[in-house]
Amino acid sequence: MAQKNSKAISICISLIIAQIMCAGFLLKNIQLIINPTSIVAKWLAGISFILFSFLFIVSLWATIKHFKSKDALDHHT
């Protein structure tokens, strides 16, 4: 049981770190879209913005799902 909790905690921490990294990239990409240095930079920022938005949403969804399943398990025990 302790190993299972340890694995769940490490997955949750890695998801939170991924969310923080994605949020940083999203902020930087918004700055690049607003003040582009070139049209190529604007396109790359737009594409990476979409990619990191997707990754952020998936990571956030996985974290919420993990906490909901943990709460459900806590209620049954």
C-alpha positions in Angstrom: 0.0 0.0 0.0 2.8 2.4 0.9 4.5 1.7 -2.5 1.2 2.4 -4.3 0.8 5.8 -2.4 4.4 6.7 -3.1 3.9 6.0 -6.8 0.7 8.1 -6.8 2.4 10.9 -5.1 5.3 11.0 -7.5 2.9 10.9 -10.5 0.9 13.8 -8.9 4.1 15.8 -8.3 5.3 15.3 -11.9 1.9 16.4 -13.2 2.0 19.5 -11.1 5.5 20.3 -12.4 4.3 19.7 -15.9 1.5 22.1 -15.3 3.9 24.8 -14.0 6.2 24.3 -17.1 3.2 24.5 -19.5 1.9 27.7 -17.8 5.4 29.3 -18.2 5.5 28.3 -21.9 2.0 29.6 -22.4 2.9 33.0 -20.9 6.0 33.2 -23.1 4.0 32.2 -26.2 1.4 34.8 -25.5 4.2 37.4 -25.3 5.6 36.2 -28.7 2.2 36.3 -30.3 1.5 39.8 -29.2 5.0 41.1 -30.0 6.3 38.9 -32.8 9.9 39.4 -34.0 9.0 37.7 -37.3 6.1 35.9 -39.0 7.9 32.6 -38.4 8.2 33.3 -34.7 4.5 34.1 -34.6 3.5 30.8 -36.3 5.9 28.8 -34.0 4.5 30.5 -31.0 0.9 29.8 -32.1 1.6 26.1 -32.7 3.5 25.7 -29.5 0.7 27.6 -27.7 -1.9 25.1 -29.0 0.4 22.1 -28.1 1.1 23.3 -24.6 -2.5 24.3 -24.0 -3.4 20.7 -24.9 -0.7 19.3 -22.6 -1.8 21.7 -19.8 -5.4 20.6 -20.0 -4.5 16.9 -20.1 -2.2 17.3 -17.1 -4.8 19.2 -15.2 -7.5 16.7 -16.0 -5.2 13.8 -14.9 -4.5 15.5 -11.6 -8.2 16.2 -10.9 -9.0 12.6 -11.9 -6.3 11.3 -9.6 -7.6 13.3 -6.6 -11.2 12.3 -7.3 -10.2 8.6 -7.4 -8.2 9.0 -4.2 -11.2 10.6 -2.5 -13.4 7.8 -3.7 -11.0 5.2 -2.3 -10.8 7.1 1.0 -14.6 7.0 1.4 -14.8 3.2 0.8 -12.2 2.3 3.4 
